[in-house]
Amino acid sequence: MDTNNCGPGQAEPAMDTADWRTQLPLDYRQRIVNKILDALKRHLPVPGQEGWNELRKIAVRFEEKIYTGATSQSDYLRKISLKMLTMETKTQTALANNLPSNSAGNSKNPQDPAD
């Protein structure tokens, strides 16, 4: 006797991915929003309470958009991580491009002989 309850064409992973949101604790999402907010504060410094409130709204909207569009918890985390990494990379690139050209002379070049 077959103990497998799945009929032809039915896939168990579809059920797992369909209800991944119900298994995600609310405080987990809040922690993600806080991490997004921290990243935004580092890269988009804004003065005053009004600016902070605006950053919080942006973080909440961003998390909600990713949450509703994700197909699984791993997809949710991957998309958020990718966006945060992209923001970090863009900021570092912008900072590197804005450095004065003579600042590179202060660092040691590994190809130069040591004195």
Backbone as JSON Lines, residues from 0, in Angstrom:
{"i":0,"aa":"M","n":[0.84,-1.17,0.0],"ca":[0.0,0.0,0.0],"c":[0.88,1.23,0.0]}
{"i":1,"aa":"D","n":[0.53,2.23,-0.8],"ca":[1.3,3.46,-0.94],"c":[0.93,4.43,0.18]}
{"i":2,"aa":"T","n":[1.93,4.88,0.93],"ca":[1.67,5.81,2.02],"c":[1.82,7.26,1.59]}
{"i":3,"aa":"N","n":[2.17,7.5,0.36],"ca":[2.33,8.86,-0.15],"c":[0.96,9.43,-0.48]}
{"i":4,"aa":"N","n":[0.58,10.52,0.18],"ca":[-0.74,11.12,-0.02],"c":[-0.79,12.1,-1.16]}
{"i":5,"aa":"C","n":[0.33,12.35,-1.82],"ca":[0.35,13.28,-2.94],"c":[-0.11,12.57,-4.2]}
{"i":6,"aa":"G","n":[-1.05,13.14,-4.87],"ca":[-1.5,12.59,-6.14],"c":[-0.61,13.06,-7.26]}
{"i":7,"aa":"P","n":[-0.88,12.6,-8.47],"ca":[-0.07,13.02,-9.6],"c":[-0.18,14.53,-9.81]}
{"i":8,"aa":"G","n":[0.96,15.14,-10.06],"ca":[0.96,16.58,-10.34],"c":[0.96,17.45,-9.09]}
{"i":9,"aa":"Q","n":[0.88,16.85,-7.93],"ca":[0.91,17.63,-6.69],"c":[2.32,17.63,-6.14]}
{"i":10,"aa":"A","n":[2.75,18.81,-5.72],"ca":[4.1,18.94,-5.18],"c":[4.02,19.5,-3.77]}
{"i":11,"aa":"E","n":[4.66,18.83,-2.84],"ca":[4.64,19.29,-1.45],"c":[5.31,20.65,-1.26]}
{"i":12,"aa":"P","n":[6.43,20.95,-1.92],"ca":[7.07,22.25,-1.7],"c":[6.16,23.44,-2.0]}
{"i":13,"aa":"A","n":[5.21,23.29,-2.89],"ca":[4.32,24.4,-3.2],"c":[3.53,24.81,-1.96]}
{"i":14,"aa":"M","n":[3.13,23.84,-1.16],"ca":[2.4,24.17,0.06],"c":[3.31,24.9,1.05]}
{"i":15,"aa":"D","n":[4.55,24.44,1.16],"ca":[5.48,25.07,2.08],"c":[5.75,26.52,1.68]}
{"i":16,"aa":"T","n":[5.92,26.78,0.38],"ca":[6.21,28.13,-0.06],"c":[4.99,29.02,0.0]}
{"i":17,"aa":"A","n":[3.8,28.44,-0.11],"ca":[2.58,29.25,-0.09],"c":[2.32,29.83,1.29]}
{"i":18,"aa":"D","n":[2.67,29.09,2.33],"ca":[2.36,29.59,3.67],"c":[3.61,29.95,4.47]}
{"i":19,"aa":"W","n":[4.71,30.26,3.82],"ca":[5.93,30.64,4.55],"c":[5.71,31.89,5.36]}
{"i":20,"aa":"R","n":[4.84,32.79,4.89],"ca":[4.6,34.05,5.61],"c":[3.91,33.82,6.95]}
{"i":21,"aa":"T","n":[3.04,32.82,7.01],"ca":[2.33,32.55,8.26],"c":[3.26,31.99,9.33]}
{"i":22,"aa":"Q","n":[4.37,31.43,8.9],"ca":[5.31,30.84,9.85],"c":[6.41,31.81,10.27]}
{"i":23,"aa":"L","n":[6.42,32.99,9.68],"ca":[7.44,34.0,10.0],"c":[6.95,34.86,11.15]}
{"i":24,"aa":"P","n":[7.64,34.85,12.28],"ca":[7.2,35.66,13.43],"c":[7.21,37.15,13.12]}
{"i":25,"aa":"L","n":[6.26,37.89,13.67],"ca":[6.16,39.33,13.43],"c":[7.41,40.05,13.91]}
{"i":26,"aa":"D","n":[7.98,39.63,15.04],"ca":[9.17,40.31,15.54],"c":[10.37,40.09,14.6]}
{"i":27,"aa":"Y","n":[10.36,39.02,13.84],"ca":[11.41,38.76,12.85],"c":[11.37,39.85,11.78]}
{"i":28,"aa":"R","n":[10.19,40.17,11.3],"ca":[10.04,41.23,10.3],"c":[10.45,42.57,10.88]}
{"i":29,"aa":"Q","n":[10.14,42.82,12.13],"ca":[10.51,44.08,12.77],"c":[12.03,44.21,12.86]}
{"i":30,"aa":"R","n":[12.7,43.1,13.16],"ca":[14.16,43.13,13.19],"c":[14.74,43.43,11.82]}
{"i":31,"aa":"I","n":[14.12,42.88,10.78],"ca":[14.58,43.15,9.41],"c":[14.39,44.64,9.1]}
{"i":32,"aa":"V","n":[13.24,45.2,9.45],"ca":[12.98,46.63,9.23],"c":[14.03,47.46,9.97]}
{"i":33,"aa":"N","n":[14.37,47.07,11.19],"ca":[15.38,47.82,11.96],"c":[16.75,47.76,11.29]}
{"i":34,"aa":"K","n":[17.1,46.61,10.72],"ca":[18.37,46.49,10.02],"c":[18.38,47.36,8.76]}
{"i":35,"aa":"I","n":[17.26,47.39,8.06],"ca":[17.15,48.25,6.88],"c":[17.27,49.7,7.3]}
{"i":36,"aa":"L","n":[16.6,50.05,8.38],"ca":[16.64,51.42,8.9],"c":[18.06,51.82,9.28]}
{"i":37,"aa":"D","n":[18.79,50.92,9.93],"ca":[20.19,51.2,10.3],"c":[21.02,51.47,9.05]}
{"i":38,"aa":"A","n":[20.83,50.67,8.03],"ca":[21.58,50.85,6.79],"c":[21.21,52.18,6.13]}
{"i":39,"aa":"L","n":[19.94,52.51,6.13],"ca":[19.51,53.78,5.54],"c":[20.12,54.96,6.3]}
{"i":40,"aa":"K","n":[20.14,54.87,7.62],"ca":[20.71,55.96,8.43],"c":[22.2,56.15,8.14]}
{"i":41,"aa":"R","n":[22.91,55.05,7.91],"ca":[24.33,55.15,7.58],"c":[24.57,55.8,6.22]}
{"i":42,"aa":"H","n":[23.68,55.53,5.29],"ca":[23.92,55.97,3.92],"c":[23.12,57.21,3.52]}
{"i":43,"aa":"L","n":[22.1,57.52,4.27],"ca":[21.28,58.7,3.98],"c":[21.06,59.49,5.27]}
{"i":44,"aa":"P","n":[22.1,60.12,5.76],"ca":[21.93,60.85,7.03],"c":[20.94,62.01,6.85]}
{"i":45,"aa":"V","n":[19.95,62.04,7.71],"ca":[18.95,63.11,7.67],"c":[18.84,63.74,9.05]}
{"i":46,"aa":"P","n":[18.68,65.03,9.09],"ca":[18.6,65.71,10.38],"c":[17.2,65.64,10.99]}
{"i":47,"aa":"G","n":[17.16,65.6,12.3],"ca":[15.9,65.76,13.03],"c":[15.0,64.54,13.05]}
{"i":48,"aa":"Q","n":[13.98,64.66,13.88],"ca":[13.01,63.6,14.07],"c":[12.18,63.36,12.81]}
{"i":49,"aa":"E","n":[11.86,64.41,12.08],"ca":[11.06,64.26,10.86],"c":[11.81,63.43,9.82]}
{"i":50,"aa":"G","n":[13.11,63.66,9.69],"ca":[13.92,62.87,8.76],"c":[13.99,61.42,9.17]}
{"i":51,"aa":"W","n":[14.14,61.18,10.48],"ca":[14.19,59.82,10.99],"c":[12.86,59.1,10.72]}
{"i":52,"aa":"N","n":[11.75,59.8,10.94],"ca":[10.43,59.21,10.68],"c":[10.27,58.86,9.21]}
{"i":53,"aa":"E","n":[10.79,59.7,8.33],"ca":[10.7,59.44,6.89],"c":[11.53,58.2,6.52]}
{"i":54,"aa":"L","n":[12.72,58.07,7.1],"ca":[13.54,56.89,6.84],"c":[12.84,55.63,7.33]}
{"i":55,"aa":"R","n":[12.18,55.72,8.47],"ca":[11.44,54.58,9.0],"c":[10.33,54.17,8.04]}
{"i":56,"aa":"K","n":[9.61,55.13,7.49],"ca":[8.54,54.83,6.53],"c":[9.11,54.14,5.29]}
{"i":57,"aa":"I","n":[10.26,54.63,4.84],"ca":[10.91,54.03,3.67],"c":[11.28,52.58,3.96]}
{"i":58,"aa":"A","n":[11.87,52.33,5.13],"ca":[12.28,50.98,5.52],"c":[11.07,50.04,5.59]}
{"i":59,"aa":"V","n":[9.98,50.52,6.18],"ca":[8.77,49.7,6.32],"c":[8.18,49.39,4.94]}
{"i":60,"aa":"R","n":[8.1,50.4,4.08],"ca":[7.55,50.18,2.73],"c":[8.42,49.21,1.93]}
{"i":61,"aa":"F","n":[9.73,49.37,2.04],"ca":[10.65,48.49,1.32],"c":[10.48,47.05,1.78]}
{"i":62,"aa":"E","n":[10.46,46.84,3.11],"ca":[10.31,45.49,3.65],"c":[8.99,44.89,3.21]}
{"i":63,"aa":"E","n":[7.93,45.68,3.26],"ca":[6.59,45.19,2.87],"c":[6.56,44.78,1.4]}
{"i":64,"aa":"K","n":[7.21,45.57,0.56],"ca":[7.25,45.26,-0.87],"c":[7.98,43.94,-1.12]}
{"i":65,"aa":"I","n":[9.11,43.75,-0.47],"ca":[9.86,42.51,-0.62],"c":[9.09,41.34,-0.03]}
{"i":66,"aa":"Y","n":[8.48,41.55,1.12],"ca":[7.72,40.51,1.8],"c":[6.57,40.0,0.93]}
{"i":67,"aa":"T","n":[5.83,40.91,0.33],"ca":[4.69,40.5,-0.48],"c":[5.1,39.87,-1.82]}
{"i":68,"aa":"G","n":[6.26,40.26,-2.33],"ca":[6.69,39.73,-3.61],"c":[7.53,38.47,-3.54]}
{"i":69,"aa":"A","n":[8.03,38.15,-2.35],"ca":[8.91,36.99,-2.21],"c":[8.11,35.69,-2.31]}
{"i":70,"aa":"T","n":[8.77,34.68,-2.85],"ca":[8.12,33.38,-3.02],"c":[8.41,32.43,-1.87]}
{"i":71,"aa":"S","n":[9.39,32.77,-1.05],"ca":[9.75,31.94,0.11],"c":[10.55,32.79,1.09]}
{"i":72,"aa":"Q","n":[10.79,32.25,2.26],"ca":[11.57,32.99,3.24],"c":[12.99,33.22,2.73]}
{"i":73,"aa":"S","n":[13.56,32.23,2.08],"ca":[14.92,32.41,1.56],"c":[14.94,33.45,0.44]}
{"i":74,"aa":"D","n":[13.89,33.5,-0.37],"ca":[13.79,34.53,-1.42],"c":[13.67,35.91,-0.78]}
{"i":75,"aa":"Y","n":[12.87,36.01,0.26],"ca":[12.7,37.25,1.02],"c":[14.03,37.76,1.56]}
{"i":76,"aa":"L","n":[14.77,36.89,2.21],"ca":[16.06,37.27,2.79],"c":[17.09,37.58,1.7]}
{"i":77,"aa":"R","n":[17.07,36.81,0.62],"ca":[18.01,37.04,-0.47],"c":[17.79,38.4,-1.11]}
{"i":78,"aa":"K","n":[16.53,38.75,-1.38],"ca":[16.23,40.04,-2.01],"c":[16.61,41.22,-1.12]}
{"i":79,"aa":"I","n":[16.33,41.11,0.16],"ca":[16.68,42.19,1.09],"c":[18.2,42.3,1.19]}
{"i":80,"aa":"S","n":[18.88,41.18,1.33],"ca":[20.34,41.2,1.43],"c":[20.97,41.79,0.17]}
{"i":81,"aa":"L","n":[20.45,41.42,-0.98],"ca":[20.99,41.92,-2.23],"c":[20.83,43.44,-2.34]}
{"i":82,"aa":"K","n":[19.66,43.95,-1.95],"ca":[19.43,45.39,-2.0],"c":[20.35,46.13,-1.03]}
{"i":83,"aa":"M","n":[20.5,45.59,0.17],"ca":[21.36,46.24,1.16],"c":[22.82,46.2,0.71]}
{"i":84,"aa":"L","n":[23.25,45.1,0.12],"ca":[24.61,45.0,-0.4],"c":[24.82,45.98,-1.55]}
{"i":85,"aa":"T","n":[23.83,46.12,-2.41],"ca":[23.92,47.07,-3.52],"c":[24.05,48.49,-2.99]}
{"i":86,"aa":"M","n":[23.28,48.83,-1.97],"ca":[23.35,50.17,-1.37],"c":[24.74,50.4,-0.77]}
{"i":87,"aa":"E","n":[25.26,49.4,-0.08],"ca":[26.58,49.5,0.53],"c":[27.65,49.7,-0.55]}
{"i":88,"aa":"T","n":[27.57,48.93,-1.61],"ca":[28.54,49.02,-2.7],"c":[28.49,50.37,-3.39]}
{"i":89,"aa":"K","n":[27.28,50.86,-3.66],"ca":[27.14,52.16,-4.31],"c":[27.72,53.28,-3.45]}
{"i":90,"aa":"T","n":[27.5,53.2,-2.15],"ca":[28.03,54.22,-1.25],"c":[29.55,54.18,-1.23]}
{"i":91,"aa":"Q","n":[30.12,52.98,-1.14],"ca":[31.58,52.86,-1.13],"c":[32.18,53.35,-2.44]}
{"i":92,"aa":"T","n":[31.53,53.04,-3.55],"ca":[32.01,53.5,-4.86],"c":[31.95,55.02,-4.94]}
{"i":93,"aa":"A","n":[30.85,55.59,-4.47],"ca":[30.71,57.05,-4.5],"c":[31.77,57.72,-3.62]}
{"i":94,"aa":"L","n":[32.03,57.15,-2.45],"ca":[33.06,57.7,-1.57],"c":[34.44,57.6,-2.22]}
{"i":95,"aa":"A","n":[34.73,56.48,-2.84],"ca":[36.03,56.3,-3.5],"c":[36.2,57.29,-4.65]}
{"i":96,"aa":"N","n":[35.13,57.54,-5.38],"ca":[35.19,58.47,-6.51],"c":[35.33,59.92,-6.05]}
{"i":97,"aa":"N","n":[34.9,60.22,-4.83],"ca":[34.96,61.59,-4.32],"c":[36.24,61.9,-3.56]}
{"i":98,"aa":"L","n":[37.1,60.9,-3.37],"ca":[38.36,61.14,-2.67],"c":[39.27,61.99,-3.56]}
{"i":99,"aa":"P","n":[40.0,62.91,-2.95],"ca":[40.97,63.68,-3.75],"c":[42.03,62.75,-4.32]}
{"i":100,"aa":"S","n":[42.52,63.04,-5.49],"ca":[43.47,62.15,-6.16],"c":[44.79,62.04,-5.42]}
{"i":101,"aa":"N","n":[45.18,63.05,-4.64],"ca":[46.45,62.98,-3.93],"c":[46.38,62.12,-2.67]}
{"i":102,"aa":"S","n":[45.2,61.71,-2.25],"ca":[45.09,60.88,-1.05],"c":[45.65,59.48,-1.3]}
{"i":103,"aa":"A","n":[45.72,59.06,-2.55],"ca":[46.26,57.75,-2.85],"c":[47.76,57.71,-2.58]}
{"i":104,"aa":"G","n":[48.44,58.84,-2.59],"ca":[49.87,58.89,-2.34],"c":[50.22,58.57,-0.91]}
{"i":105,"aa":"N","n":[49.28,58.62,0.0],"ca":[49.55,58.35,1.41],"c":[49.6,56.87,1.73]}
{"i":106,"aa":"S","n":[49.07,56.03,0.86],"ca":[49.07,54.6,1.14],"c":[50.29,53.96,0.49]}
{"i":107,"aa":"K","n":[50.74,52.86,1.1],"ca":[51.91,52.16,0.54],"c":[51.47,51.29,-0.62]}
{"i":108,"aa":"N","n":[52.26,51.32,-1.64],"ca":[52.01,50.49,-2.81],"c":[52.81,49.22,-2.62]}
{"i":109,"aa":"P","n":[52.19,48.04,-2.69],"ca":[52.92,46.8,-2.47],"c":[54.02,46.56,-3.49]}
{"i":110,"aa":"Q","n":[53.97,47.23,-4.63],"ca":[55.0,47.04,-5.65],"c":[56.23,47.91,-5.39]}
{"i":111,"aa":"D","n":[56.1,48.93,-4.52],"ca":[57.25,49.78,-4.21],"c":[58.21,49.06,-3.3]}
{"i":112,"aa":"P","n":[59.51,49.22,-3.5],"ca":[60.45,48.59,-2.58],"c":[60.37,49.27,-1.2]}
{"i":113,"aa":"A","n":[60.53,48.49,-0.19],"ca":[60.5,49.03,1.19],"c":[61.77,49.79,1.47]}
{"i":114,"aa":"D","n":[61.66,50.9,2.21],"ca":[62.84,51.7,2.55],"c":[63.55,51.18,3.76]}
